[in-house]
Amino acid sequence: MSLLKKVQIGNLTTGNNVFLAPLAGIGDRSFRIIGRRFGAGLTFTEMASAHGIANRSINTLDLLKISKKDRPAGIQLFGSNPEIMSLAASICNEYPADLLDINGGCSVRKVMKTGAGARILGDPKRFYNIVKACVDASIYPVSVKIRLGLSEDTINVLEIADAAQAAGASMLILHPRTARSKFSGKARWEYIGLVKQSLKMPVCGNGDIKTPVDAVRMMRRTGCDAVMIGRAAIGNPWIISNTIKALAAYPEEVETLLPTKDERIECAMDHLNMVVAFKGETRGIREVKRHLYRYLRGIPHISGVRKSIFEIATKDEAMKRLEALMG
Ligand SMILES: Cc1cc2nc3c(=O)[nH]c(=O)nc-3n(C[C@H](O)[C@H](O)[C@H](O)COP(=O)(O)O)c2cc1C
């Protein structure tokens, strides 16, 4: 009785049910390509502003670029105005993708202040209109990624989930914390189970999966159709392949195969090469450092070298430091 399965999201059938989370500032094309290499059934772009897309801002449109190697992938939109979301969704139709995801979970002040992100949970009617506008405009199936509600006193996840389904969404992704709690406390997986029982469409559970065993537990406890891994995959794409193995083997337990030091360094080098190729050296190096730092986590006796990663200015320098750690 394996827990590993394909997921039907509208007209998209994923190869498996282990998804890589959208991560702004992290989840660019390089990160997603690596996620796919390790088997992720679905990846997501960093959240892209509907306003930015509607205004054809080059930087925002850049976020929509998905290549064959990171597909199947969803474009994630954030916004608060149904008309602008509709326009943005129709512009997204020009970009190869497999899914359109609506961000109803971002708790960053700058985003919530504009009425977007998790703020859209505060007005179920408006939320319905946003989802409906995207469903009507998009050639892709639409998913929504939400939290429990704005705050402890206003948890309305079941109402919101129902509105999403009624508006024609094809999957619900739940990170079961409130917007106010940001990332504190524990993700309340019991709500994933409640949402699953109340919906016909597939439900993807997210939040605090740190090991493959956590993913098995989440699926067993909640009955969710898919799991989504975010922070734990940064510098550690092995969690994806190990989770796939753990779900496939259930109820047998399998040993988690940890990468060797050289495997980590090789993957870091690949990542570095890709980021620099896609973004150029100056921006690429600036952005890839946070990844390199995470790839090197857990390698004994290198804490000094690891911290010095943040001083690197060129790709050559980064490569030399990584090479020196090998063997
Ligand atoms: C650095 C960072 C960036 C994130 N960016 C996004 C985003 O662009 N869109 C989104 O829906 N969620 C975003 N999230 C939330 C994650 O997708 C995920 O819901 C959350 O981290 C919980 O899952 P985890 O415990 O597996 O990390 C972000 C989280 C982090 C830590």
The ligand as an ORCA input file, in Angstrom:
! r2SCAN-3c Opt
* xyz 0 1
  C      12.191     32.201      2.104
  C      10.751     31.797      1.890
  C      10.085     32.250      0.762
  C       8.753     31.876      0.534
  N       8.128     32.306     -0.590
  C       6.854     31.899     -0.860
  C       6.200     32.262     -2.078
  O       6.757     32.956     -2.937
  N       4.938     31.814     -2.258
  C       4.293     31.026     -1.337
  O       3.145     30.635     -1.549
  N       4.896     30.655     -0.186
  C       6.155     31.059      0.045
  N       6.785     30.637      1.191
  C       6.100     29.650      2.064
  C       6.466     28.227      1.654
  O       6.043     27.926      0.339
  C       5.852     27.196      2.610
  O       4.456     27.341      2.585
  C       6.347     27.371      4.040
  O       7.749     27.585      4.064
  C       5.994     26.154      4.906
  O       6.549     24.976      4.375
  P       7.942     24.338      4.962
  O       7.728     24.150      6.433
  O       8.103     23.060      4.221
  O       9.013     25.338      4.691
  C       8.080     31.034      1.456
  C       8.767     30.597      2.597
  C      10.088     30.948      2.813
  C      10.797     30.442      4.041
*
